């Protein structure tokens, strides 16, 4: 897996079925990018202390604009009853994740997609978190097959990405969900990878049956 560095969203090709764009929020970007949001989004995101959600939303809109040939600020993005945003009747699916000053945007032409990105500080109580969120099978994989911190982050991001792809969001009994079983049961594709900022991320997506189509990875640097 290779990240292609781009300085302009126009450099991102629209051929393919799945696109992942990684970026980092930088001082001054939010002021320039807020013009791509609609009025409700500006009111919502400008209240945040972090500018990362605003920049992520703006980049999402600019990416959707590339596929829909519509001005970014005019694209309607409603939400389902569970709070999952979507583009109505356009045949495009998307999801986003952000971690501190980094963000990740995924767009699929084929079906639902979910992404999650995490960066451990090293101070986490992995055992307690795994007891809370992981099934017995997941805990076995986490603690008995290699580096537990790497395994934990892989399983955690896969689980979050699966829930986001399904549109259910967080559930109360995370330990009742075995992500490996569900991915196989639903016939979903998945990738876990390292981001340019060393974060760990996972994407869960529906591919074209019988056709292997690797996601395209872009590292966006907005100057």
Residue, then its C-alpha position, 0 to 999 in steps of 0.5 A: x500500500x502506497x500513499x500518493x501525495x497530492x497538493x490539490x484535490x483536482x489531482x485525485x483521479x476519479x477512476x476506481x471504486x474506493x478512495x481514501x484521503x488522509x490529511x492534517x489540519x493546519x493553522x489557517x486552513x479552516x478559515x479558507x475551507x469554511x466557505x465550502x460548508x453550508x450555513x448549518x455546518x459552519x455554525x456547528x464546526x466553528x464552535x469546536x476548539x479543534x479545527x480538524x472536524x471542520x477541515x475534514x468536512x470541507x475536504x469531504x465536500x470538495x471530494x464529493x464535488x469532484x464526483x458529482x460535478x456540483x459546487x461543494x457548498x450546494x451538496x445536500x448531506x442529510x443524516x439517517x435516524x442513527x446519525x449517519x450522513x449520506x448523499x441521497x440517490x447519488x450512488x456514492x457512499x462515504x465515511x470519515x474519521x479524525x484523530x487529534x489533528x489528522x483526518x481520513x475520508x473514504x468515498x466508495x462508488x460501490x457500497x457502504x464504507x466505514x473507516x476508523x483511525x486511532x493513535x495510542x498514547x502508550x498510556x492506555x490500559x489495553x487489558x481493561x479496554x479489551x475486557x470491555x469491548x472485545x469478544x473472547x476470540x478477539x482477546x485471544x487474537x489481541x494477546x496471543x499473536x504478536x504485539x498486543x498494542x498493534x493487535x488491539x488497535x487493529x481490532x479496535x479500528x476494524x470494529x469501529x469501521x464495521x459499525x460505521x459501515x453498517x450505519x448502526x454506530x456505537x453499540x452497548x455490548x461491544x464484546x458481543x460482536x466478533x468483528x472477524x465473524x461478522x466481516x466473513x458473514x457479511x462478505x465485506x472487504x477490509x484493510x488495516x494500514x498505517x497512515x502518513x502520521x503513523x496512526x493506525x486505520x481500518x477501512x471496511x467496505x463492500x467490493x464488486x463480487x469476483x473483482x479485486x479492486x484495491x483502494x486508492x490512498x492519497x495524502x493531501x497536503x493543503x498549502 
